[in-house]
Amino acid sequence: MVGILAVGLGTITITLSSTIAADFHSLALISWLGSAYLIALASTQPMSGKLTDVFGRRSGFIFCLILFACGNLFCGLATTKAMIVLGRVVAGIGGGGINSISTFIASDFIPPRRRGMWHGIAMVVYASGSGFGGVFGGLINEIWGWRSAFLALTPLTVLSGLGVTLFLPARVSTKQTSLRSRLGRVDFVGSAALVSALALLLVGLNQEDLDAVSSHYRLEVLLPLAAAAFVAFVVVELYYAQEPVISINLLKNRTVLGACIASWFTSMSLYSLVFYVPLYFQLRGANTSETGVRLLPEPVGGALGSFSSGIVMRLTGRYGVLKTVVLATWVAGATGFATISMNSSLALPELYLFLVGFGQGGNLTVMLLALLSSVKHEQQAVTTSINYAFRSTGATLGITVTSAMFRRLLTNRLENVAIPAGLDSEIRTGGLGDVLHRCKHPEQATEKYCGHLADGYMHALHGTFLLAMSLAIAGFLAGMVTKNNQLRTSFEDDEAAHATRISRDNSSSYIFED
């Protein structure tokens, strides 16, 4: 149930993002709804490994559930853009902890060879949550409005918290020491520098005001500040952090680095698609509930890809060929979206969603097992945190860059189109649904600007889909760098194999080492 709730919120936002943006008269809010959530993920997930090592998995889990519930409540009651963005930040902190801590708990008890199958089961829960979130969000919006979709999740989260309290053992894995010494082990400075870099980058790229002077000012000031914050983060991690939030030494491991970079690019590609594919369906005439149904192939494919990959690795103890298959499937789906148009059969984007989901689900499982098999057992939680950091920052950048590109392409395409004055400002600050709704009326459908509007939105969508395809290809290439370690059935065998790999020559094949 916790997994269903965590991913349900994300798909509710994906389905309702254009509706919420239209309600607040801000097209840029589409990006903020996703980026605010994901930048909070980026800040908490790297820290969650250390914090739960110190204070226990159950305590961290319950704390994240509380934040998740509060974030939903803020979103449902929001009266301003700032309030709903704040709610997304709070929910992101909670959701990030829920996702990462559940992975740590599984890794604590399940050896690598069996871990893939259990990760596949978790992805089935993910698919249930995604399907629930998209359809539920669209249906509730049609009946009671988008606020009710957020508010309904709050009591369900409280119920989940009661279940965690009753059934998850309270264990603290480290010896009892003072609170001050425990907090001293957490790299707050490094995490703050990382979050600052991401926030400055987000604000610099996610500009609601498309005025050229304002755009140049933000790029010239905020992006250099983001770069400086990133440099500060690297310096802190290398020279000052007692226990770094991202260990540079672990990134020297070829498999860890390759898996993290692959996760970074594929997350950028995924969120470039999932936040704009709903706009394509709405451009073709679907309402929010219909859009939620049409998005179902992606989580279904994700569940099937992850579960089948887990079964294959459980039976064979290998993932070399499987890695190539799932990444190639992902690229095929992303490439398909780069070829669709207003005249394409609606079956095609649903097929491509399935391929993207299958490839991403399988990729998440394969890359997780590649990471776990390349480090010692006591390093697995920290290494998993690193991977989550790359995934969440990639997702954040994917939404931010895609949003900036989409708005720029749309504005440029419609620059010389004669659009009524009132509608022109609505296009620049409003959502797709309200704009095209006018063109569905018989008395306005014949207006020339309606055809230009559809062409402008499709042009912008095509550019974002091309970007998603390019990022998927980059993720494929990065994934090929990872070594293909054999997966062991027990922690003892895995430790012995890890010691053997340290002394092994690293010149073996990147793709099909068996």
C-alpha positions as CSV (number, residue, x, y, z in Angstrom):
1,M,0.0,0.0,0.0
2,V,2.9,2.4,0.7
3,G,4.3,1.8,-2.8
4,I,0.9,2.4,-4.3
5,L,0.5,5.7,-2.5
6,A,4.0,6.9,-3.3
7,V,3.7,6.4,-7.0
8,G,0.0,7.2,-7.1
9,L,0.7,10.8,-6.2
10,G,3.1,11.1,-9.1
11,T,0.7,9.8,-11.7
12,I,-2.1,11.9,-10.3
13,T,0.0,15.0,-11.0
14,I,1.0,13.8,-14.4
15,T,-2.6,13.3,-15.4
16,L,-3.8,16.6,-13.8
17,S,-0.8,18.8,-14.5
18,S,-2.3,20.8,-17.4
19,T,-5.6,21.2,-15.5
20,I,-3.9,22.5,-12.4
21,A,-1.7,24.8,-14.5
22,A,-4.8,26.2,-16.2
23,D,-6.6,26.7,-12.8
24,F,-3.6,28.8,-11.7
25,H,-3.1,30.5,-15.1
26,S,0.5,29.3,-15.4
27,L,1.8,27.0,-18.1
28,A,5.2,27.0,-16.2
29,L,3.5,25.4,-13.3
30,I,3.4,22.1,-15.2
31,S,7.2,22.0,-14.8
32,W,7.1,23.1,-11.2
33,L,4.6,20.4,-10.2
34,G,7.1,17.8,-11.2
35,S,10.3,19.5,-10.5
36,A,9.4,20.7,-7.0
37,Y,8.6,17.1,-6.0
38,L,11.7,15.6,-7.7
39,I,14.2,18.2,-6.3
40,A,12.9,17.2,-2.9
41,L,13.6,13.6,-3.8
42,A,17.1,14.6,-4.8
43,S,17.7,16.2,-1.4
44,T,16.4,13.4,0.8
45,Q,17.3,10.2,-0.9
46,P,21.1,10.6,-0.7
47,M,20.7,11.3,3.1
48,S,18.1,8.5,3.8
49,G,20.7,5.8,3.8
50,K,22.9,7.3,6.5
51,L,19.9,8.6,8.5
52,T,18.2,5.2,8.7
53,D,21.5,3.5,9.4
54,V,21.8,5.8,12.5
55,F,18.1,6.0,13.6
56,G,16.5,2.9,12.2
57,R,14.5,2.0,9.1
58,R,11.1,2.1,10.8
59,S,11.5,5.5,12.4
60,G,12.6,7.0,9.1
61,F,9.8,5.3,7.2
62,I,7.1,6.6,9.6
63,F,8.6,10.1,9.5
64,C,8.5,10.1,5.7
65,L,4.9,8.9,5.7
66,I,3.9,11.9,7.9
67,L,5.6,14.3,5.5
68,F,3.9,12.6,2.5
69,A,0.5,13.0,4.1
70,C,1.1,16.7,5.0
71,G,2.3,17.4,1.4
72,N,-0.9,15.9,0.0
73,L,-2.9,18.0,2.3
74,F,-1.1,21.2,1.3
75,C,-1.7,20.5,-2.4
76,G,-5.4,19.8,-1.9
77,L,-5.9,23.0,0.1
78,A,-3.6,25.2,-2.0
79,T,-4.9,28.7,-3.0
80,T,-1.8,30.0,-4.6
81,K,1.0,28.6,-6.8
82,A,3.5,29.0,-4.0
83,M,1.4,26.9,-1.7
84,I,0.9,24.0,-4.1
85,V,4.6,24.0,-5.0
86,L,5.4,23.9,-1.2
87,G,3.1,21.0,-0.9
88,R,4.9,19.2,-3.7
89,V,8.2,19.8,-1.9
90,V,7.0,18.4,1.4
91,A,5.4,15.4,-0.4
92,G,8.6,14.9,-2.4
93,I,10.7,14.7,0.8
94,G,8.3,12.0,2.2
95,G,8.0,10.1,-1.1
96,G,11.7,10.1,-1.7
97,G,12.3,8.5,1.7
98,I,9.5,6.0,1.2
99,N,11.0,4.8,-2.1
100,S,14.6,4.6,-0.9
101,I,14.0,3.2,2.6
102,S,11.8,0.4,1.2
103,T,14.8,-0.5,-1.1
104,F,17.2,-0.5,1.8
105,I,15.0,-2.8,3.8
106,A,14.8,-5.3,1.0
107,S,18.6,-5.2,0.5
108,D,19.1,-5.8,4.2
109,F,17.5,-9.2,4.0
110,I,17.5,-10.5,0.4
111,P,20.7,-11.7,-1.4
112,P,21.4,-10.2,-4.9
113,R,20.3,-13.2,-7.0
114,R,16.8,-13.3,-5.3
115,R,16.7,-9.5,-5.1
116,G,15.7,-9.0,-8.7
117,M,12.5,-11.1,-8.3
118,W,11.4,-9.1,-5.3
119,H,12.2,-5.9,-7.0
120,G,9.9,-7.1,-9.8
121,I,7.2,-7.7,-7.3
122,A,7.7,-4.2,-6.0
123,M,7.3,-3.0,-9.6
124,V,3.9,-4.8,-9.8
125,V,2.9,-2.6,-6.8
126,Y,4.3,0.4,-8.7
127,A,2.1,-0.5,-11.7
128,S,-0.9,-0.8,-9.5
129,G,-0.1,2.6,-8.0
130,S,0.5,4.2,-11.3
131,G,-2.7,2.9,-12.8
132,F,-4.6,3.9,-9.6
133,G,-3.2,7.4,-9.6
134,G,-3.8,8.2,-13.3
135,V,-7.3,6.8,-13.5
136,F,-8.3,7.9,-10.0
137,G,-7.0,11.4,-10.5
138,G,-8.7,11.9,-13.8
139,L,-12.0,10.5,-12.6
140,I,-12.0,12.5,-9.4
141,N,-11.2,15.6,-11.3
142,E,-14.2,15.1,-13.6
143,I,-16.5,14.7,-10.6
144,W,-15.2,16.8,-7.8
145,G,-12.1,18.6,-9.1
146,W,-8.4,18.0,-8.9
147,R,-8.1,19.1,-5.2
148,S,-10.1,16.0,-4.1
149,A,-7.6,13.7,-5.7
150,F,-4.8,15.0,-3.3
151,L,-7.0,15.2,-0.3
152,A,-8.2,11.5,-0.7
153,L,-4.6,10.3,-0.3
154,T,-4.0,11.8,3.1
155,P,-6.2,9.4,5.2
156,L,-4.8,6.5,3.1
157,T,-1.3,7.5,4.0
158,V,-2.2,7.6,7.7
159,L,-3.6,4.1,7.4
160,S,-0.4,2.9,5.8
161,G,1.6,4.5,8.7
162,L,-0.4,2.3,11.1
163,G,0.5,-0.8,9.1
164,V,4.2,0.1,9.1
165,T,4.1,0.7,12.9
166,L,2.6,-2.7,13.6
167,F,4.5,-4.9,11.2
168,L,7.9,-3.4,10.5
169,P,10.4,-4.2,13.3
170,A,12.0,-1.3,15.1
171,R,15.7,-1.9,14.6
172,V,18.7,0.4,14.9
173,S,21.7,-1.1,13.1
174,T,24.3,0.9,14.8
175,K,25.5,1.0,18.4
176,Q,23.7,3.4,20.7
177,T,25.6,6.7,20.8
178,S,24.7,10.3,21.6
179,L,22.4,12.2,19.3
180,R,25.1,14.7,18.5
181,S,27.5,12.1,17.4
182,R,24.9,10.4,15.2
183,L,24.0,13.7,13.5
184,G,27.7,14.3,13.0
185,R,27.8,11.3,10.7
186,V,25.2,12.8,8.3
187,D,26.6,15.0,5.5
188,F,24.2,17.9,5.8
189,V,26.6,20.4,4.3
190,G,27.2,18.3,1.2
191,S,23.4,17.7,0.8
192,A,22.7,21.4,1.2
193,A,25.2,22.3,-1.5
194,L,23.7,19.7,-3.8
195,V,20.2,20.9,-3.2
196,S,21.3,24.6,-3.7
197,A,22.9,23.7,-7.0
198,L,19.7,22.0,-8.2
199,A,17.4,24.7,-7.0
200,L,19.4,27.5,-8.7
201,L,19.5,25.5,-11.9
202,L,15.8,24.9,-11.7
203,V,14.9,28.5,-11.2
204,G,17.3,29.6,-13.9
205,L,15.8,27.3,-16.5
206,N,12.2,27.2,-15.4
207,Q,11.2,30.8,-16.4
208,E,7.6,31.8,-16.5
209,D,8.5,35.1,-18.0
210,L,9.8,34.6,-21.6
211,D,11.0,38.2,-22.0
212,A,14.5,38.1,-23.5
213,V,16.1,40.5,-21.1
214,S,14.7,38.7,-18.0
215,S,15.7,35.3,-19.5
216,H,19.3,36.4,-20.1
217,Y,19.6,37.9,-16.6
218,R,18.5,34.7,-15.0
219,L,20.8,32.6,-17.1
220,E,23.8,34.8,-16.5
221,V,23.3,35.0,-12.7
222,L,21.6,31.8,-11.5
223,L,23.4,29.3,-13.6
224,P,26.9,30.4,-12.6
225,L,25.7,30.3,-9.0
226,A,24.4,26.8,-9.6
227,A,27.8,25.8,-11.0
228,A,29.6,27.4,-7.9
229,A,27.3,25.4,-5.6
230,F,28.1,22.2,-7.4
231,V,31.8,22.9,-7.1
232,A,31.3,23.5,-3.4
233,F,29.5,20.2,-3.1
234,V,32.4,18.3,-4.8
235,V,35.0,20.0,-2.5
236,V,33.0,19.1,0.6
237,E,32.6,15.5,-0.5
238,L,36.3,15.1,-1.3
239,Y,37.9,16.9,1.6
240,Y,35.6,17.6,4.5
241,A,32.7,15.2,4.8
242,Q,33.2,12.5,7.5
243,E,30.8,10.2,5.7
244,P,30.0,11.8,2.2
245,V,26.5,11.8,0.9
246,I,28.0,10.7,-2.4
247,S,31.3,8.8,-2.1
248,I,33.7,9.7,-4.8
249,N,35.6,6.5,-4.2
250,L,32.5,4.4,-5.0
251,L,32.1,6.3,-8.3
252,K,35.5,5.1,-9.3
253,N,33.9,1.7,-9.7
254,R,33.1,1.3,-13.4
255,T,29.8,-0.5,-12.8
256,V,28.6,2.0,-10.1
257,L,29.5,5.0,-12.3
258,G,28.0,3.4,-15.5
259,A,24.8,2.4,-13.8
260,C,24.4,5.8,-12.2
261,I,24.9,7.7,-15.4
262,A,22.6,5.3,-17.2
263,S,19.9,6.0,-14.6
264,W,20.5,9.7,-14.9
265,F,19.9,9.8,-18.6
266,T,17.0,7.4,-18.6
267,S,15.3,9.3,-15.8
268,M,15.7,12.5,-17.8
269,S,14.2,10.8,-20.8
270,L,11.4,9.2,-18.9
271,Y,10.1,12.4,-17.3
272,S,10.6,14.3,-20.5
273,L,8.0,11.9,-21.9
274,V,5.5,11.2,-19.0
275,F,4.8,14.9,-18.3
276,Y,4.1,15.7,-22.0
277,V,2.6,12.6,-23.4
278,P,-0.7,13.5,-21.5
279,L,-0.6,16.8,-23.4
280,Y,-0.5,14.9,-26.7
281,F,-3.5,12.8,-25.8
282,Q,-5.4,16.0,-24.7
283,L,-4.3,17.6,-28.0
284,R,-6.0,14.7,-29.7
285,G,-9.2,15.4,-27.8
286,A,-9.0,13.2,-24.6
287,N,-10.2,14.6,-21.3
288,T,-8.3,14.0,-18.0
289,S,-10.0,10.7,-17.2
290,E,-9.5,9.3,-20.7
291,T,-5.9,10.5,-20.5
292,G,-5.4,8.5,-17.3
293,V,-6.6,5.3,-19.0
294,R,-4.4,5.9,-22.0
295,L,-1.3,6.2,-19.8
296,L,-1.9,2.7,-18.3
297,P,0.4,0.8,-20.8
298,E,3.5,2.5,-19.3
299,P,3.1,1.2,-15.7
300,V,1.9,-2.2,-17.0
301,G,5.0,-2.5,-19.2
302,G,7.1,-1.4,-16.3
303,A,5.7,-4.1,-14.0
304,L,6.1,-6.8,-16.7
305,G,9.7,-5.6,-17.6
306,S,10.8,-5.5,-14.0
307,F,9.2,-8.8,-12.9
308,S,10.4,-10.8,-16.0
309,S,13.9,-9.4,-15.6
310,G,13.9,-10.4,-12.0
311,I,12.8,-14.0,-12.9
312,V,15.5,-14.3,-15.6
313,M,18.2,-13.1,-13.2
314,R,16.9,-15.4,-10.5
315,L,17.2,-18.4,-12.9
316,T,20.4,-17.6,-14.6
317,G,22.4,-15.5,-12.2
318,R,23.4,-13.2,-15.1
319,Y,22.2,-10.0,-16.6
320,G,24.5,-9.2,-19.5
321,V,22.3,-9.9,-22.5
322,L,19.2,-8.9,-20.5
323,K,20.8,-5.4,-19.9
324,T,21.1,-4.9,-23.7
325,V,17.5,-6.1,-24.4
326,V,15.8,-3.8,-21.9
327,L,17.8,-0.7,-22.8
328,A,17.2,-1.3,-26.5
329,T,13.5,-1.7,-25.8
330,W,13.5,1.6,-24.0
331,V,15.2,3.4,-26.9
332,A,12.7,1.9,-29.4
333,G,9.8,3.3,-27.4
334,A,11.4,6.7,-27.1
335,T,12.2,6.7,-30.8
336,G,8.6,5.9,-31.6
337,F,7.3,9.0,-29.8
338,A,9.7,11.1,-31.9
339,T,7.8,9.9,-35.1
340,I,4.2,10.5,-34.1
341,S,2.0,13.2,-35.4
342,M,-1.6,14.5,-35.2
343,N,-2.6,11.9,-37.8
344,S,-1.0,8.9,-36.1
345,S,-3.1,6.1,-34.8
346,L,-3.8,6.4,-31.1
347,A,-2.7,2.8,-30.8
348,L,0.9,3.8,-31.6
349,P,1.6,6.1,-28.6
350,E,0.1,3.4,-26.3
351,L,2.4,0.8,-27.8
352,Y,5.3,3.2,-27.3
353,L,4.3,3.8,-23.7
354,F,4.4,0.0,-23.1
355,L,7.8,-0.3,-24.7
356,V,9.1,2.7,-22.6
357,G,7.6,1.1,-19.5
358,F,9.0,-2.3,-20.2
359,G,12.5,-1.0,-20.9
360,Q,12.5,1.3,-17.9
361,G,11.1,-1.3,-15.5
362,G,13.7,-3.8,-16.7
363,N,16.5,-1.2,-16.6
364,L,15.7,-0.2,-13.0
365,T,15.9,-3.9,-11.9
366,V,19.0,-4.7,-13.9
367,M,21.0,-1.6,-12.9
368,L,20.0,-2.1,-9.2
369,L,21.4,-5.7,-9.3
370,A,24.5,-4.5,-11.1
371,L,25.1,-2.0,-8.4
372,L,24.5,-4.4,-5.5
373,S,26.7,-7.1,-7.1
374,S,29.6,-4.7,-7.5
375,V,30.0,-3.6,-3.8
376,K,30.2,-5.1,-0.4
377,H,27.0,-5.8,1.5
378,E,27.6,-3.0,4.0
379,Q,28.1,-0.5,1.2
380,Q,24.8,-1.4,-0.6
381,A,22.5,1.1,1.1
382,V,25.0,4.0,0.4
383,T,25.5,2.9,-3.2
384,T,21.7,2.6,-3.6
385,S,21.4,6.2,-2.3
386,I,23.9,7.4,-4.9
387,N,21.9,5.7,-7.6
388,Y,18.7,7.4,-6.3
389,A,20.5,10.7,-6.3
390,F,21.4,10.3,-10.0
391,R,17.9,9.2,-10.9
392,S,16.1,12.0,-9.0
393,T,18.4,14.7,-10.3
394,G,18.1,13.4,-13.8
395,A,14.3,13.5,-13.5
396,T,14.4,17.0,-12.2
397,L,16.6,18.3,-15.0
398,G,14.6,16.4,-17.5
399,I,11.3,18.1,-16.5
400,T,13.0,21.5,-16.2
401,V,14.9,21.5,-19.5
402,T,11.9,20.0,-21.4
403,S,9.5,22.6,-20.0
404,A,11.8,25.4,-21.0
405,M,12.2,23.9,-24.5
406,F,8.5,23.3,-24.9
407,R,7.5,26.8,-24.0
408,R,10.2,28.3,-26.2
409,L,9.2,26.2,-29.2
410,L,5.6,26.9,-28.7
411,T,6.1,30.7,-28.4
412,N,8.4,30.8,-31.5
413,R,6.0,28.7,-33.5
414,L,3.0,31.0,-32.8
415,E,4.9,34.3,-32.9
416,N,3.5,35.3,-36.3
417,V,0.1,33.8,-35.9
418,A,-2.9,36.2,-35.7
419,I,-4.5,35.1,-32.4
420,P,-7.2,37.1,-30.5
421,A,-5.6,39.2,-27.8
422,G,-7.3,37.5,-24.9
423,L,-6.4,34.1,-26.1
424,D,-2.8,35.1,-26.8
425,S,-2.1,35.8,-23.1
426,E,-3.9,32.6,-22.2
427,I,-1.6,30.6,-24.4
428,R,1.5,32.1,-22.7
429,T,0.3,31.6,-19.2
430,G,-2.6,29.0,-19.3
431,G,-3.1,25.3,-19.9
432,L,-3.7,23.4,-23.1
433,G,-7.2,22.3,-22.1
434,D,-8.7,25.8,-21.8
435,V,-7.1,27.0,-25.0
436,L,-8.2,24.2,-27.2
437,H,-11.6,23.9,-25.5
438,R,-12.6,27.1,-27.4
439,C,-11.7,25.5,-30.7
440,K,-14.1,22.6,-30.1
441,H,-17.2,24.8,-30.3
442,P,-18.8,24.7,-33.7
443,E,-18.9,28.5,-34.0
444,Q,-15.1,28.7,-33.3
445,A,-13.8,25.5,-34.8
446,T,-13.4,27.0,-38.3
447,E,-11.3,29.9,-37.0
448,K,-7.8,29.7,-38.7
449,Y,-6.0,30.2,-35.5
450,C,-7.3,26.9,-34.2
451,G,-5.3,25.0,-36.8
452,H,-2.3,27.1,-35.9
453,L,-2.7,26.3,-32.2
454,A,-2.7,22.6,-32.8
455,D,0.3,22.9,-35.1
456,G,2.2,25.0,-32.5
457,Y,1.5,22.5,-29.7
458,M,2.4,19.5,-31.9
459,H,5.6,21.3,-33.0
460,A,6.7,21.8,-29.4
461,L,5.8,18.3,-28.4
462,H,7.8,16.9,-31.3
463,G,10.9,18.8,-30.0
464,T,10.5,17.4,-26.5
465,F,10.1,13.9,-27.8
466,L,13.2,14.2,-29.9
467,L,15.1,15.3,-26.8
468,A,13.7,12.2,-24.9
469,M,14.9,9.9,-27.7
470,S,18.4,11.5,-27.6
471,L,18.6,11.0,-23.8
472,A,17.4,7.4,-24.1
473,I,20.3,6.7,-26.5
474,A,22.8,8.3,-24.1
475,G,21.4,6.1,-21.3
476,F,21.8,3.0,-23.5
477,L,25.5,3.8,-24.1
478,A,26.2,4.5,-20.5
479,G,24.5,1.2,-19.5
480,M,26.9,-0.7,-21.7
481,V,29.8,0.4,-19.5
482,T,28.7,-1.7,-16.6
483,K,30.4,-5.0,-15.9
484,N,28.3,-8.2,-16.0
485,N,28.9,-9.7,-12.6
486,Q,27.5,-13.1,-11.6
487,L,24.7,-12.8,-9.0
488,R,25.1,-15.0,-5.8
489,T,22.4,-16.7,-3.8
490,S,23.8,-15.9,-0.4
491,F,25.5,-12.9,1.3
492,E,28.5,-15.1,2.1
493,D,29.0,-16.2,-1.5
494,D,28.5,-12.6,-2.7
495,E,31.2,-11.3,-0.3
496,A,33.6,-14.0,-1.6
497,A,32.8,-13.1,-5.2
498,H,33.3,-9.4,-4.5
499,A,36.8,-10.1,-3.1
500,T,37.6,-12.1,-6.2
501,R,36.4,-9.3,-8.5
502,I,38.7,-6.7,-6.8
503,S,41.8,-8.6,-8.0
504,R,40.3,-9.5,-11.5
505,D,41.6,-7.7,-14.5
506,N,39.0,-5.1,-15.7
507,S,39.5,-5.7,-19.4
508,S,36.6,-8.0,-20.0
509,S,33.6,-7.3,-22.3
510,Y,31.3,-4.5,-21.4
511,I,28.2,-6.0,-23.0
512,F,28.2,-9.8,-23.1
513,E,30.5,-10.9,-20.4
514,D,29.2,-14.4,-19.3
